[in-house]
């Protein structure tokens, strides 16, 4: 059970690091682009660690982590949209 929790957490961290790294490296100023590239390297390192060392692609924990991360992102986006609609209408 603990293996599933750790792998799901690492998948979420990996996807967050990759997403933040891409956004910061592309939109950041010259100082923050270095931090974006660092986040990208950490995300790629975690992806390698997860896929080669800890969890193979076929394992259920990896896909559960992906689904949990995507579900959290969709829920966050829906919450932001509802919040913005409530603010705009008031």
C-alpha positions as CSV (number, residue, x, y, z in Angstrom):
1,X,0.0,0.0,0.0
2,X,2.8,2.4,0.8
3,X,4.4,1.7,-2.6
4,X,1.3,3.0,-4.3
5,X,1.2,6.1,-2.2
6,X,4.9,6.9,-2.8
7,X,4.6,6.2,-6.6
8,X,1.5,8.3,-6.9
9,X,3.1,11.2,-5.0
10,X,6.3,11.0,-7.2
11,X,4.2,11.0,-10.4
12,X,2.4,14.1,-9.2
13,X,5.7,15.8,-8.3
14,X,7.2,14.8,-11.6
15,X,4.3,16.2,-13.7
16,X,4.3,19.4,-11.6
17,X,8.0,19.9,-12.1
18,X,7.8,19.3,-15.8
19,X,4.9,21.7,-16.2
20,X,6.5,24.5,-14.0
21,X,9.8,24.0,-15.7
22,X,8.3,24.4,-19.2
23,X,6.3,27.5,-18.2
24,X,9.1,29.2,-16.3
25,X,11.8,28.4,-18.9
26,X,9.6,29.8,-21.7
27,X,8.0,32.8,-20.0
28,X,10.6,33.7,-17.4
29,X,13.1,36.5,-17.4
30,X,16.8,35.7,-17.8
31,X,17.3,35.0,-14.1
32,X,14.2,32.8,-13.6
33,X,14.8,30.8,-16.8
34,X,17.7,29.1,-15.0
35,X,15.3,28.0,-12.3
36,X,12.9,26.7,-15.0
37,X,15.6,24.6,-16.6
38,X,16.4,23.3,-13.1
39,X,12.8,22.3,-12.6
40,X,12.8,20.6,-16.0
41,X,16.0,18.6,-15.1
42,X,14.4,17.5,-11.8
43,X,11.2,16.5,-13.6
44,X,13.1,14.5,-16.2
45,X,15.2,12.9,-13.5
46,X,12.1,11.9,-11.6
47,X,10.5,10.5,-14.8
48,X,13.6,8.4,-15.4
49,X,13.6,7.2,-11.8
50,X,10.0,6.3,-11.9
51,X,9.9,4.5,-15.3
52,X,13.3,2.7,-15.1
53,X,13.9,2.1,-11.4
54,X,10.7,2.1,-9.3
55,X,7.5,1.7,-11.4
56,X,7.2,0.2,-14.9
57,X,4.7,1.8,-17.2
58,X,2.3,-1.1,-16.9
59,X,2.0,-0.9,-13.1
60,X,-1.3,0.3,-11.7
61,X,0.3,2.8,-9.3
62,X,1.8,4.8,-12.2
63,X,-1.5,5.2,-14.0
64,X,-3.4,5.9,-10.7
65,X,-0.9,8.7,-10.1
66,X,-1.5,10.1,-13.6
67,X,-5.2,10.0,-13.2
68,X,-5.1,11.6,-9.7
69,X,-2.9,14.4,-11.0
70,X,-5.1,15.0,-14.1
71,X,-8.2,14.9,-11.9
72,X,-6.7,17.4,-9.5
73,X,-5.8,19.7,-12.3
74,X,-9.3,19.5,-13.9
75,X,-10.9,20.1,-10.5
76,X,-8.6,23.2,-9.9
77,X,-9.4,24.6,-13.3
78,X,-13.2,24.1,-12.7
79,X,-12.9,25.8,-9.3
80,X,-11.0,28.8,-10.8
81,X,-13.7,29.1,-13.5
82,X,-16.5,29.0,-11.0
83,X,-14.7,31.6,-8.8
84,X,-14.1,33.9,-11.7
85,X,-17.8,33.7,-12.9
86,X,-18.9,34.5,-9.3
87,X,-16.6,37.5,-9.2
88,X,-17.6,38.8,-12.6
89,X,-21.3,38.5,-12.0
90,X,-21.2,40.3,-8.6
